C-alpha cells in the first residue's frame, strides 16, 4: 500500500505540472476535502474544480523538488516541494498581478481512500509569497 500511495501522489503532481486537469481531477474522490492554505475547507470535486479554474486563471505554477512520504498502510501521505510560479491575473483580496515570479517552499498532506485522494491540505508561507510579489 505504501508504494501505491506514493505513486498516486507522484501522478497527482505530474498531472498538475502537465496541466492535465482531467487526469488531475480523476485522482480525487467525489467527496474530496480540500483545506486551502490559511483559509477554510471546501468539500467535493465540484468545489475543487472551481478552485482550480481560479488558480489556473491567476497563476502559472510548476511543482519541483518533490519528496513524497507515505504511511505503511497507504492511508496517509505527505509531500514537500517547491512551487515555481508566475502571478498572471489579480486574485480577489490579493495584490495586483503584473506577471511577478515567485519561488515558494510548500507542503501538502493527504488522506487516501480506495486508491484516490480523499483530502488534501496545502501549506505555504503566505507572507513570503506576498513579499515576493511586492505586497
Secondary structure as UniProt FT lines:
FT   HELIX           2..18
FT   HELIX           21..26
FT   STRAND          28..35
FT   TURN            37..38
FT   STRAND          41..43
FT   HELIX           45..58
FT   STRAND          59..70
FT   TURN            72..73
FT   STRAND          76..87
FT   TURN            92..93
FT   STRAND          101..113
FT   TURN            114..115
FT   STRAND          116..124
FT   HELIX           126..132
FT   TURN            133..134
//
